[in-house]
Amino acid sequence: MKTKFILLIIVIFFAGCSFKTNDRYKYRVDASNSFDSFKKYYLQGKTRLASIALKRALQNAKEGSDINAIAKIYLGECALHKAMLIQDSCIDFRQIKDIVSDKNIQNYYLFLIGDLKKIDTRFLPEQYRNFAKYLKKEDFKDAIKALHNIKNADSQIIAASLIKDSLSKKDIKNIINISSSMGYKKTTDKWYTFLKTKSTATEKRVIEKKLKIFN
């Protein structure tokens, strides 16, 4: 009985230590959760909710005085602008770029702005590495194949935006299907609008009719 009691005390002690460790980095979890909410709302076109979630994510990151966490949020926002086919030079990140030393963050920034010659693909998020490798070599055919193999829907949309002018109508329709299946209404509308630039007059009328019904 005494042995069981001692074991119980040990379990409680280590559980307590574990909770303390988690609490120590709680701001990171909170920042990540808030950013995930921002991403969902933004791609859906829920502007007000997206703005609130983004402010909360930044506030959480700043509470931890974590420059890398802040940088990731800035780049994440820039990436989502790209997914919406909005021109963005990641200006918020650029303002703190000189004090961010993390190679993963710096390479993701180069990836987003298309500075391919300087990219070290080893330091990119894993889902982008093959895509970026071919893009760096200007092998657009294999880059598009690698694009289709990106499993995460958000990452595939972001990657597609970086190579949008090389995409066929079939490729663009695939991105539209992915976006719509995720419930990303505003993103879907943006890609439909882009599809119009590559479409015949008849195809444009069909797209315009769809957008009118959707909105």
N, C-alpha and C positions, 0 to 999 in steps of 0.2 A: 504493500500500500504506500509506504514511504517512497519507494522507488518511482512509482507512478506519479506521485505528487511532485517529486523533483523534476521528472521529465516534463510534466505539465508546465512548471515554472520556466524551464528552459525554452519550451515551445513559445510561450507567451513572450519571453524576453526577446527572442529572435524575430518574432512577428512584430513586436514593438519597434525593433531596430529597422525592420523592413519598411514599416509605415513612415518612420522618420526620414528614411532615405527618399521615399517617394514624395513626401511633403516638401523635401528640399528642392525638388525640381518640378513642383506642381505648376509653376508659372508656364513651363514649357508645354505641359499637357493642356493647360487652359488656352494657351496661345494657339496650339495646334487645332484644338477642337473649335475654337472661334474662327480660325482661318478656314477650316473645312465647311463651316456654316456659310462664311462669306462666299466661298467658291460655289457652293450649291445655289445660293440666292442670286449671285451675280450671273451665272450661266443661265439661270431661269429667267432673268430679267427683272427680279424683285429688288429694285434699286435701293429703296429705303432700308430694307432688312439687310441687304449686302453691306451698306455703308455702316450700319450699327455694328455688324459682326466684325468688319475690318478694323474699326476703331477699338473694339474690345480686344482683338488679337494683338494689335500694336501696344495697347496699354498693358496687357499681360506680359509681353516680351520686355517692355521697358521696366516693369516691376522687377525683373530679374537682372536688369542692367546687362543684357545679353545682346551684344552687337550682331552676333551671327544669327540669332533668332529674328532680330529686326530685319536684317539683310534678306533672310529667306522669305519673310512676308512681303517685302518690297519686290523681290524677284517673282514671287508667286503671283502677286497682283499684275505685274508686267506680263507674265506668261498668259494669264487669263485675258488680258487685253488682246494679246496676239490671237488667242483662240476665237475672239470675237472679230478678228480681222481688223483691229484698230492699230494704227501705227503708233508704236511706243518705243522709245529709246531707253526705257527703264531709268528715267531721270531721277526718281527717288533713290534708287540704289546708287546711281552715279555720284550722288552727293556724299555718300559714306564709303564709296568704293576704296578709297585710299587707306582706310583703317580696318578693312576686312582682309584678313590674311588667309582664310580658309580656301584651299585650292578647289574644293568641290563647288563652293559658292561662286568663285571667280570664273570657273569654267562654264558653269551654268549661265552666267551673265553673258559670256562670249557666245555661247550657243544661241541664246535668245536674240542677240543683236546681229547674229550672222557673221561674226568675226572668226571665220572658220580656220584661217591659217594659224591662229594662236591657240586653238583648242587642243587640249590634251584629253582625248576621249576617255582615258582611264578614270578621270575624276568627274565624269558626268554621271547622273543617275543611271542606273543599269539599263532601264528600259529605252534610253536614248542612244546607247553607245554604238550599236551597229548602224543605226540610222545616221548618226553624226559622222561615223567613219566613212560611209559612202558619200555623204554630202560634202565632206572635206575634200574628197578626191573628185568632186563634181561628177560623180557617177549617179546621175539622177534616176536612172532606171532601177538600179539596185537599192537606192535610197527609198524609192516608192515601195519596193518589195518589203524592205525592212520596216517601213511605216505600217504596212498592213499586219505585220507580226507583233506590233506593240499591243499588248493585251489590255492595259489600262485605258479606258475610254477617254478620260481627260487628257492623258499624255498623248494619245493618238491625235486628238483634235489640235492640241498645241503644236505637235510636230508637223502636222499637215499645213498649218498656217505658215510655217517657215519655208515651205516648198510649194505654196499654193499655185504659183504661176506655171509650175511644171506638171500639175495634176490634170488628168483627163476628166471629162465629164463623169465617167463612171467612178473615178476615184472620189470626186467631189460628192457625188450622190451617196457613196459609201459613208463619208463623213457626216452627211446630213442624216442618214439612217441611224448612225451611232448617236449623234446628238439628240435626235428626236426620241430614241429609245430610252435615253437617260432623263427625258423630260426637260431638256435645256431649250426652252422655247425661243428665247432671244438669240441664242447661238445658232439655232436651226434657221431662223429668219435671216441672219447675217450670211450664212453659207448659201441659202437659196438665192439671195441677192447677188452673191458672187457667181453662182452658177449661171445667172442670167447673162453675165458678160461673155460666156462661152457658148451661148445657146442661139439657136435659130429663132426667127420671128415667131414661129408657131410654138416653139418650146417656151419662149419668154411669156407668151400669153397664158400658157398652162401654169407656169410658176406664179405669175401675177394673180391668177385666179385662186391658186392655193393659198398664197399669202393673204389675200383678201378674206378668204374663209377663216383662216387661222386667227386673224386679228379682228 
